[in-house]
Amino acid sequence: MEEEIRKKLTADPDGLLSYEYIANHIDTVESDLPWLVDNMIRVDLTGQFVISAARYLYAIDPQTFAEAIDRLIKAGIDKDRERRYLGDLLRQMYGADYTERAAELSATDDNFRRIYKRLYPVSAI
């Protein structure tokens, strides 16, 4: 990534520019992804773009981008206090039947458990 682009993205007010950079350069972004994830986590105060980026990377290649996806999800859980974006993340990553499989998924996936507890705080799991 060129230094001028990095400077522009450092001034990203909310994460959208970083998300767009990832989407527009998906074929060549892998080496810059750790920096881009750090930048998005730093500037996105609501979790909108970190969760959108996690969903996008998951749709493209969940194995290749697993580390970035995990970091973005963890940041999104902390940032999405109003629970606007987490529900869509659960449906995409765990399927529409995630509520029926909640106990099983919670036992094997810490991110799922944390998101589920955030969305359903009085749940038995």
N, C-alpha and C positions, 0 to 999 in steps of 0.2 A: 504494500500500500504506500502510495506517495505521501511524503510529509505534509503537503498542502491539504490533502484529503483528510489525513489524521487530525490536523489542526481544526478543520471544519467540523469534523465529527466530535472532537473534544468540546466544541461549543454547542453541541446538540442540546436543545432545551428540554426535550422530553423522551428521547429514544427513537423517535420516528425516523430521523435521518440515518441512524445506525441500522435500524430494521430495514429501511429501503436499500442501504448499501449491501446488506447481507442478501436480500432478495435479488438485487440486480447483478450481484457478482457470485452467485451460489457456486458456480463451477470453479472459481479461483479463490474463494474466501477462506478455505480451511486453515491456512497458516496464520491468517489475521484474526481468526475467530476468537481466540482467548482475549485479545485486546478489545475486540468489538463487544464481547459479552461483558467484560469489566466496565466498559464505557456505558453500555445500556443499563447495567445495574446501578451505576453511579447516578445517571441522570433521570431515569424513569421513576417518578415518585409514586405512581398509582399502580404499577404492574401491568398496564395495558400492553406495552410494547415488549417487555420481557416475556410475557405469556404468549403474545402473538408470535414472537420469534421462536419460542419453544415449540409451538404448534406447527409452525412452518417447517422448521428443521426436522421435526418428527415425521411430517408428511413426505419430506424429500428423502430422508435416509436415517431412520432412528439408530442404526448401529454406528455409522460413520460419525454422526454428530451427538452420540450418547452423552459425552462429558459436558458439552455445551448445553444440551437440553436439560440435564440434571441441574446444572448451576442456574440456568434461567428459571426453571420451575421452583427451585428453592427460594430464589429472590422473589419470584411472583407470589409465592405463598405469603411471604413477609410483607410485601408491598400492597397486595390487593385486599386491603382491610374492609372494603365495602362489598367484597365478594361479587364483583361484576364480571370477572373473566375466568374464574376458576372452574365454574360449572362446564363451560365449553371445553376446557382442557380435559376434564375427566371423561366426558363423552367421547372425545376424539381419541384419547390415548388408551382408554380402558373399555370402550364400547358402551352402547346404550343401556346394557344390562348391568352396569357397574354397581347399582344399588343392591341387586340380588347377590352379587359376588363380593360385597363389601368386606365381610369377615376374612375371606380367603385372600383378597388383594391387600388388606391391611396387614396381614401376617407376613407378607412377602415384599411389600413395597412401602418404604417409609414415606415417600412423597405422596402416595395415594392416601395413606393413613392421615397425614397432616392436612391434606386438602379436604378429605372427607370430614374430619373433625371440625374444620373451619366452616364447612357448609352445613353440617348436621351436628351441632354441638351437643345435642341431647341424645344422640344415638348411643346404642348399647356397645358399639365396638370401641 
